[in-house]
Structures are given as structure tokens and as C-alpha cells.
Amino acid sequence: MTRGVRMVVVGLAVAVNGAALATAHTAMGQIQERQKLALQQPARIVVVGQRAEHVAIQNCPAPTAKIL
């Protein structure tokens, strides 16, 4: 191999390793953001008003068996 070919191979290897390192860095940053979001407390939801009793009642008739 000539010196030029070796330099091209080394340059290509450095570029591939740099791209892999950048990808790993980005993935680790995304994982850290997910962990921070997971630790946050959800907002408390307070419902004020009277309970609607008719909502819980099912008004549909039960299906009947058909005799053939």
C-alpha cells in the first residue's frame, strides 16, 4: 500500500468513529432529558362541580338471543 492510500483509510476511520461518537452523545442527551421528565410531578387536577349520576347509567337494552 502506498502512503496516500493509508492516509485515506485512516481519515475514513477517524470520520466513522467521530460520527459514531456524535450519535452516542446525542442519544445520551435524549436519555437524560427523558429521565428528567420522568421525575417531574404531574399537575394536580381538581374537578369542581356536582357529579352527573345519569352518565354512569347504561340506557342500552341488553342483546337478546335469537331463536332460529
SULWO-V897708 format. One record per pair of residues at least 24 apart in sequence whose ideal C-beta (glycine too) atoms are under 7 Angstrom apart, sorted by the first residue. I is the first residue (numbers start at 1). J is the second residue. Records with the same first field share a line. If there is no record, write none. Layout:
# SULWO-V897708
I=J + J
This chain:
# SULWO-V897708
none
